[in-house]
Amino acid sequence: MRPYIPSLQSLLAFEAASRHLSFTRAAQELELTQTAISHQIKTLEERLGIKLFTRRRNLLALTPAAREYLQSVHEAINLLSRATAQARKKKSNTVLTVTCLPTYAVQCLIPALPDFQRAYPDITVHVATSATFDEFERNSYDVAIRYGSGRWASVRADRLHGEEFFPVCAPSVLQEAGEFASIAEGLSRFRQIRTYFYSMYQDDWPAWLEAAVHEPVEFAGEAVFHLQLTSLAAAVHGVGLVIGRTPLIDADLASGRLVEPFKVRVPSNSAYYVASRIDKAKLKKVELFREWALGTLGGDTSGIDTGAGQAAPSVTSLDQPAGSCASAVAH
């Protein structure tokens, strides 16, 4: 036979009446009538077979048995209260899935993420990185940090950063190169770091050389890496000279891990955007992330809303493992 367990309503009535030593004040707290409190206490006394309260000169007092029972009731109610609060907290917890390129995740998003977590502790952030453009065309994420023109079909895109690209290296590499009279002479003293997969893929070196140098250049050597993330890491560790792109190298320049040997920067036609598909752009969690990203990560806040039916331009990213030109669409 199952042991008798009083109803929660009876226990709450007993606990409140015990604290206030008043049925009237207990009724006010629990938003019940005084008659209802009296009924709950009487039912509990009958089921327990003990007297819980006595009256002396119209003053309510606990019996010795009630005082002992009250300790256990307190513990039970507090335990239920904590468990309920925890369950409600888990229920209200919101998961936000953010997709971005690996280099941006490591260099920009992750260092700033604790600020977002402090501002919105009930939002659990899932960061997914992809080095292929196809991932950004799926609908499995809430918000993305995308690189390109900002014009994507059925996507709201708010501009985070413009971009400039230029060569950078470790301070020790620049020191070893010594002084030079021209850019071409200086480049000849560096090992060139390429982010390169095969002949159909090009990084930003050709565009920078065309803008900065008007004569043939011979580098001291070459090192090749698969992603911009690994190319930048190689530069930090002194492998050679790499093309860096803002904002991906801003922190390394500020800290002195990387330096800029030549004062020639080339502006890019592409930029970084915080983007969501139209059906998710108005979700509260997405709006909160967008507002935070524009204020914390962004350098400018001009937005572009793109409607369905617009063709996405072809844009190539150094984070892409360079499949083919066709795969480098709508990055």
C-alpha positions in Angstrom: 0.0 0.0 0.0 1.4 3.4 -1.0 2.2 5.6 2.1 0.1 8.7 2.6 1.7 11.8 1.2 -0.2 15.1 1.9 -1.2 17.3 -1.0 1.1 20.1 -1.9 -1.7 22.6 -1.3 -2.1 21.3 2.3 1.7 21.5 2.9 1.9 25.1 1.5 -1.1 26.1 3.7 0.6 24.6 6.8 4.0 26.2 6.0 2.6 29.7 5.3 0.3 29.6 8.4 3.4 28.4 10.5 5.5 31.4 9.3 2.8 34.0 9.8 1.0 32.3 12.8 -2.1 33.6 11.1 -4.6 31.9 8.8 -5.6 35.2 7.4 -2.1 36.3 6.4 -1.4 32.8 5.0 -4.6 33.1 2.9 -3.4 36.5 1.6 0.0 35.1 0.6 -1.4 32.1 -1.2 -4.3 34.0 -2.7 -6.9 31.8 -1.0 -9.7 32.4 1.5 -9.2 32.0 5.2 -11.8 29.2 5.1 -9.8 27.4 2.5 -6.7 27.6 4.7 -8.6 26.3 7.7 -10.0 23.4 5.6 -6.5 22.5 4.4 -5.0 22.5 7.9 -7.9 20.5 9.3 -7.6 17.9 6.5 -3.9 17.6 7.2 -4.4 17.2 10.9 -6.9 14.5 10.4 -4.7 12.6 8.0 -1.6 12.9 10.2 -3.6 12.2 13.4 -1.9 15.1 15.3 -2.8 18.6 16.3 -0.8 21.3 14.4 -2.0 24.5 16.0 -3.4 25.7 19.3 -5.1 28.9 20.1 -4.3 30.9 23.3 -6.1 34.2 23.8 -6.8 34.4 20.0 -3.1 33.8 19.3 -2.1 30.9 17.0 0.8 28.7 18.2 2.5 25.6 16.8 2.3 22.4 18.8 5.6 20.6 19.5 4.7 17.9 17.0 4.0 20.6 14.4 7.4 22.3 15.0 9.2 19.1 14.4 7.1 18.3 11.3 7.6 21.8 9.9 11.4 21.3 9.5 10.8 18.4 7.0 8.1 20.4 5.2 10.4 23.3 4.8 13.1 21.1 3.3 10.6 19.5 0.9 9.2 22.8 -0.3 12.7 24.3 -0.8 13.8 21.2 -2.7 10.8 21.4 -5.0 11.2 25.1 -5.4 14.9 24.8 -6.5 14.1 21.9 -8.8 11.2 23.8 -10.4 13.4 26.9 -10.9 16.1 24.8 -12.6 13.6 23.1 -14.8 12.1 26.4 -15.9 15.6 27.8 -16.6 16.4 24.9 -18.8 13.1 25.3 -20.6 13.7 29.0 -21.3 17.3 28.3 -22.4 17.5 29.1 -26.1 20.0 27.6 -28.6 21.4 29.9 -31.3 23.4 28.2 -34.1 26.0 30.5 -35.7 27.8 29.4 -38.9 31.0 31.1 -40.1 34.3 30.5 -41.8 37.0 28.9 -39.6 39.4 31.9 -39.7 36.7 34.4 -38.8 35.6 32.1 -35.9 39.1 31.8 -34.5 40.3 35.4 -35.1 37.1 37.4 -34.5 34.0 35.7 -33.2 35.4 33.4 -30.4 37.5 36.1 -28.7 34.4 38.3 -28.5 31.9 35.5 -27.5 32.2 35.8 -23.7 30.8 39.3 -24.0 27.7 37.9 -25.7 27.3 35.2 -23.1 27.5 37.7 -20.3 24.8 39.8 -21.9 22.5 36.9 -22.7 23.3 34.0 -20.3 20.1 32.1 -21.3 21.2 31.7 -24.9 23.4 28.8 -25.7 25.6 29.4 -28.7 26.5 26.6 -31.1 29.3 27.7 -33.4 29.6 25.7 -36.6 32.4 26.4 -39.0 32.6 25.5 -42.7 35.3 25.9 -45.3 32.8 25.3 -48.2 30.3 27.8 -49.6 27.6 25.1 -49.8 27.1 25.2 -46.0 25.8 28.8 -46.2 23.0 27.8 -48.6 21.5 25.3 -46.1 18.8 26.3 -43.6 20.3 24.5 -40.6 21.7 27.6 -38.9 20.0 30.7 -37.3 22.6 33.3 -38.3 25.9 33.3 -40.3 28.9 35.5 -40.6 29.2 35.5 -44.3 31.9 36.9 -46.7 31.0 38.4 -50.0 28.9 41.1 -51.6 25.9 41.0 -49.1 23.5 40.2 -52.0 22.1 36.7 -51.4 18.6 35.5 -52.4 16.1 35.5 -49.5 18.7 36.7 -47.0 18.9 39.7 -44.7 22.6 40.8 -44.6 23.9 43.6 -42.3 27.4 44.7 -43.1 30.0 44.1 -40.3 33.3 45.0 -41.8 34.9 46.2 -44.9 38.2 44.7 -45.9 41.7 45.6 -46.9 44.4 43.1 -47.8 48.2 43.5 -47.6 51.3 41.5 -46.7 52.2 40.8 -43.0 54.8 38.7 -41.2 56.3 38.1 -37.8 58.6 40.9 -36.4 61.5 38.5 -36.5 61.1 37.8 -40.2 61.0 41.5 -41.0 64.2 42.0 -38.9 66.0 39.3 -40.8 65.0 40.9 -44.1 66.8 44.1 -43.2 66.4 47.4 -44.9 65.4 47.7 -48.6 65.0 50.5 -51.1 61.9 49.3 -52.9 58.9 47.0 -52.5 60.3 44.6 -55.2 63.7 44.4 -53.4 62.0 43.8 -50.1 59.8 41.0 -51.4 62.8 39.2 -52.8 64.0 38.8 -49.2 60.9 37.0 -48.0 59.5 33.5 -48.3 56.0 33.9 -49.8 53.2 32.1 -48.0 50.4 31.0 -50.4 46.9 29.9 -49.5 46.4 27.7 -52.5 44.8 24.4 -53.5 45.1 24.0 -57.2 45.4 26.1 -60.4 41.8 27.2 -60.5 42.0 28.9 -57.1 44.0 32.1 -56.4 44.6 33.9 -53.2 45.0 37.7 -52.9 48.7 37.9 -53.8 48.2 38.5 -57.5 45.8 41.4 -56.8 48.1 43.0 -54.3 51.2 42.6 -56.5 49.4 44.2 -59.4 48.4 47.2 -57.3 51.7 47.6 -55.4 54.5 46.5 -57.6 55.2 47.6 -61.2 58.1 45.2 -62.0 58.8 41.5 -61.8 59.2 40.0 -58.3 61.2 37.0 -57.2 60.5 35.7 -53.7 63.2 34.0 -51.7 61.0 30.9 -51.5 57.4 29.7 -51.1 55.3 27.8 -48.5 51.8 26.6 -49.3 48.8 26.1 -46.9 45.3 24.8 -47.4 43.3 27.5 -45.4 43.9 31.1 -44.5 43.7 30.1 -40.8 46.8 27.9 -41.2 48.6 30.4 -43.5 48.2 33.1 -40.8 49.4 30.8 -38.1 52.5 30.0 -40.2 53.1 33.8 -40.6 52.9 34.3 -36.8 55.4 31.6 -36.3 57.9 33.0 -38.7 57.5 30.9 -41.8 57.3 33.8 -44.2 55.2 36.7 -45.6 51.4 36.2 -46.0 48.6 38.3 -47.4 46.5 39.3 -44.4 43.0 40.6 -44.5 41.3 42.9 -42.1 39.5 42.3 -39.7 41.2 38.8 -39.5 44.6 40.2 -38.6 43.6 43.3 -36.6 44.3 41.6 -33.2 47.6 40.2 -34.4 48.7 43.6 -35.6 47.6 45.3 -32.4 49.5 42.7 -30.3 52.6 42.9 -32.4 52.5 39.2 -33.4 52.4 40.4 -37.0 53.8 43.6 -38.6 53.2 45.3 -42.0 56.4 45.6 -43.9 54.9 47.6 -46.8 52.5 50.5 -46.4 50.3 49.5 -49.3 46.8 48.3 -48.6 44.3 47.2 -51.3 40.6 47.6 -50.5 38.4 44.6 -51.3 35.1 44.5 -53.1 33.9 42.0 -50.6 33.0 42.4 -46.9 31.7 40.5 -43.9 28.1 40.4 -43.1 25.9 39.1 -40.3 23.2 37.2 -42.3 20.1 35.2 -41.7 17.5 33.8 -44.1 14.4 35.9 -44.2 12.3 33.3 -42.3 14.7 33.4 -39.3 15.8 37.1 -39.4 13.0 38.2 -37.0 13.5 35.6 -34.4 14.3 37.2 -31.0 17.5 35.3 -30.5 18.7 36.3 -34.0 17.8 39.9 -33.5 19.7 40.0 -30.2 22.8 38.4 -31.8 22.6 40.7 -34.8 22.4 43.8 -32.6 25.3 42.6 -30.5 27.4 41.6 -33.5 26.9 45.0 -35.2 27.9 46.8 -32.0 30.8 44.5 -30.9 32.2 43.0 -34.1 31.1 45.5 -36.7 32.9 48.4 -38.1 29.9 49.8 -40.0 26.2 49.2 -39.8 24.8 49.7 -43.2 22.4 46.8 -43.9 21.1 45.2 -47.1 17.9 43.3 -47.2 17.8 40.9 -50.2 14.6 39.5 -51.6 14.0 36.2 -53.2 14.9 35.9 -56.8 18.2 37.9 -56.8 21.2 36.0 -58.1 24.1 35.7 -55.8 27.4 36.9 -57.2 30.5 34.6 -57.5 32.8 35.3 -54.6 35.9 33.3 -53.5 37.1 32.9 -49.9 40.5 31.9 -48.7 38.8 29.7 -46.1 37.3 27.6 -48.9 39.3 24.5 -49.7 39.1 25.6 -53.3 36.9 23.1 -54.9 35.9 24.8 -58.2 34.8 28.2 -59.4 31.2 27.0 -59.4 31.3 26.0 -55.7 32.6 29.5 -54.7 29.1 31.0 -55.1 27.1 32.8 -52.4 29.8 32.5 -49.8 
